[in-house]
Amino acid sequence: MTMVKIEESWGRQLASEFEQAYFQELAAFVRQEYAAGPCYPPGSKIFNAFNSTPFDRVKVVILGQDPYHEPGQAMGLSFSVPEGVQLPPSLRNIYAEIQQELGTVPPASGDLTRWAAQGVLLLNATLTVRRGQAASHQGHGWERFTDAAIRALAREREHLVFLLWGSYAGQKAQFIDAQRHLVLRSAHPSPLSAYRGFFGNHHFQLCNDYLVQHGQSPIAW
């Protein structure tokens, strides 16, 4: 597996990360893992979140933790699955909340490329995973890399919306200036926690209200 190219504007923002020793070690680890057996997403999709939503076009950040680890699901966008793949439970709950808040019936497809095209960065904290083994690539450097991306957005951009679901994503709030950006936190949409504060969080409506308030078009969820 070769580490694929990253979109140009993101490449500029993250250039210093690519040069650091930790990233060289991470790249070697990922190549070794992909050579040893099935890993996800496909190599060409590892940087899909960045390639689908250039730095200057980001309006909203939705942070996931880990790619899906079963065949045919992971596509490099957090919570998203390719066209024709059954909706995972968390995404089903996300769609249910959107319908409850906005009254719009979400499409049958779980492919969230349409969100990415509107400026929603669908970023997992860890960008790769071994088949059938959740969290198998955590702690090897991806988190440092994706934290750098979040820090760059928080520092260089104004009036972004960060949707941080669950305690893991919520930790990222510490390096986002809530005076410059809207930070919305709640429970995770997984079936284990959705009823403990994800349902009824009104994040999609609050997000769009904030975008409109700051002269941007709302997201067609």
URFEN-V193787 format. One record per pair of residues at least 12 apart in sequence whose C-alpha atoms are under 7 Angstrom apart, sorted by sequence separation. I is the first residue (numbers start at 1). J is the second residue. D is the distance in Angstrom with one decimal. If there is no record, write none. Layout:
I/J/D
I/J/D
This chain:
73/85/6.9
79/91/6.0
126/138/6.1
186/198/5.6
64/78/5.2
63/78/6.8
64/79/6.9
127/142/6.5
170/185/6.3
186/201/6.8
126/142/5.1
125/142/6.7
126/143/5.8
125/143/5.2
184/203/6.8
161/181/6.0
162/182/6.2
163/183/6.4
164/184/6.0
165/185/5.7
166/186/6.1
125/146/5.7
159/180/5.7
160/181/5.0
161/182/4.7
162/183/4.9
163/184/5.1
164/185/4.8
165/186/5.1
166/187/4.5
154/176/5.5
158/180/5.8
159/181/4.5
160/182/6.2
161/183/6.0
162/184/6.1
163/185/6.2
164/186/6.7
165/187/5.3
166/188/4.1
87/110/5.7
154/177/6.8
158/181/6.4
159/182/6.7
165/188/4.5
151/175/6.6
84/109/6.5
83/109/5.5
49/76/6.0
83/110/6.3
48/76/4.9
49/77/5.2
82/110/6.4
83/111/5.4
2/31/6.9
40/69/6.4
47/76/6.4
48/77/6.4
81/110/5.2
82/111/4.9
1/31/5.4
45/75/5.9
46/76/5.4
80/110/5.7
81/111/5.1
45/76/5.2
80/111/5.3
80/112/5.3
1/34/6.3
41/74/4.9
1/35/6.7
40/74/6.0
41/75/5.3
41/76/5.9
4/44/6.1
10/50/6.7
6/47/6.1
1/43/6.5
7/50/6.3
6/50/6.8
7/51/4.8
10/54/6.5
78/122/4.8
6/51/6.2
9/54/6.1
10/55/5.6
77/122/5.0
78/123/5.4
9/55/5.7
77/123/6.1
78/124/5.3
161/207/6.3
7/54/6.7
67/124/6.7
66/124/5.6
60/119/6.3
61/120/5.7
62/121/6.2
63/122/6.3
64/123/6.0
65/124/5.0
66/125/6.4
59/119/5.0
60/120/4.6
61/121/4.7
62/122/5.2
63/123/5.0
64/124/4.3
65/125/4.9
66/126/5.2
67/127/6.4
69/129/6.2
58/119/4.4
59/120/6.0
60/121/6.1
61/122/6.3
62/123/6.3
63/124/5.6
64/125/6.2
65/126/6.1
66/127/6.6
67/128/6.2
69/130/6.5
70/131/5.9
57/119/5.4
58/120/6.0
63/125/6.9
67/129/6.3
69/131/5.0
70/132/5.6
53/116/5.6
58/121/6.2
69/132/5.1
52/116/5.8
53/117/6.3
69/133/6.4
52/117/6.4
69/134/6.1
53/119/5.8
53/120/6.9
53/121/5.9
66/135/6.4
49/121/6.1
49/122/5.6
49/123/5.8
46/127/6.1
46/128/6.8
41/128/6.3
40/128/5.6
39/128/7.0
40/129/5.4
39/129/5.6
40/130/6.4
39/130/4.4
40/131/6.7
38/130/6.4
39/131/5.2
38/131/5.6
94/189/6.3
93/189/5.9
90/189/5.0
60/160/5.7
61/161/6.2
62/162/6.3
63/163/6.9
90/190/4.4
59/160/5.1
60/161/4.6
61/162/4.8
62/163/5.1
63/164/6.1
89/190/6.4
90/191/6.6
101/202/6.3
118/219/6.5
59/161/6.4
60/162/5.8
61/163/6.1
62/164/6.6
89/191/6.6
97/199/5.9
97/200/6.9
102/205/7.0
101/205/6.7
64/169/7.0
63/169/6.2
98/204/6.6
115/221/7.0
26/140/5.9
26/141/5.7
23/141/6.6
22/141/6.3
17/145/6.7
14/149/6.9
13/152/6.9
